[in-house]
């Protein structure tokens, strides 16, 4: 004859199920509506959008009206206050990479064109 041994987890589950009182159903017309609590949202003022390095490059190239190297563009952007590197060690290399990414991603619709080795200009539209 085999007897079933009860484990502690089975007895705990059984006691929890037995201890829970049955839930009574009430009619919806008897219940009074409770207003939902909502927190008042703080209105944030929109921050001024920072000029990106590529947008600042566009401005510099428009003003220069000739192709420039990335170090020249970084120097001009910083001097005119359009954009400054946020603690970057090689902003010219970062700008070079960003311009090439845009040229490769957008193709003929790119804002920039590579004129010669290391120099970029504005694409003619």
N, C-alpha and C positions, 0 to 999 in steps of 0.2 A: 504494500500500500504506500502510495506516494503522497506526501503532504506538501502543501504549498507553503513556502516560507514567505513572509511579507517583509519587505525591506522598509527602511525608514522613509525613503522617498515616496513609496506608495501610500504609506499611512499619512504622511504630510499632505499629499495631494487629496486624499480622501477627506481629511479633516478640514481643509480649506474649502473644498466644494460643499461640504455639509454646513460649514459655518456661514457661508454667504447667504444673506436673506434674499428671497425672491423679489424680483423687480416688478412693481405694479404698473400697469398701463393706465394712464389717465387720458381723458378726452382733451383734444386740442382747444376746445372752446372754453374749458375751465381754467386753463393756464393763462396767466397774464404775461404779456410780452415783456421781456427784460431788455432794456436798451443795452446795446453792445458798447463796451468801453473801448474807446479809441484814444490813442495818444495824439496830441496835436503835433503835426510835423513842423519842424523849423524850416522857415523859408531861407534857402541859401542863395546868396547873390552869386550870379555867374562870374567865375573868375575870368580874367583876361587871358585869352589863349596865347600861349608863348609861341613865338615864331620858330618854326623848325629850321634846321640847318639848310635843308633843301630850298625852303622858301626864301631864306636870307641869301642863299646863293643866287637865286633868280634875280633878286633885287640888285645884287652886286654886279652880276653879268649884264643886266640891263643898263646900269649906270656906266659901266666900263665900255660897253659896245665892242668888245674884242674878247677872244678866248683868253682864259687865265688858267694857271696851275692851281691845284688845291691849296698849297701853302699861301699863295697870293690871295686867294678867296677868303681863307680863314683870317688872315691879317686884316683884310678890308672889312670883313663882317664885324670883327672885334673893334676896330678903330671907329666904325660908324655906329656901333652899338646895336646892330641888328641881331646878333647872336654871339654868345660866348660859350666856349666848351665847359660843360659842367664837370670840372676836375678830370678831364680826359688827358691821357698822356700823349696820344697821337690823334688829334682832331683832324689833321689833313688826311691821314689814312682812312679814318672813319668816313669822312666826306667823300673821298674817292670811291670807296666801296658803295656808299649809298647812291651816288650818281650812276655808277655802273649797274647796280641792281635796278634802278628805275629805267635805264636805257634797255636793259635786257627784258624786263617785265612788260613794258608798254610798247616797245618797238618803235614804230614810226610816230606814235602819238606822244613820245617822250618830250619833256620840256628841254632836255639837254642833248647835245651832240658832241661826240668826241672828235675834235678837229685834228689833233696830232698826238703824239705820245705825251701823256701827262697833262694835256690841256683840254679843257671843255669850253664849249660856247653854248649859246642859246639856239635851239632849233627854230628854223624859219617856219612860220605858220602862214 
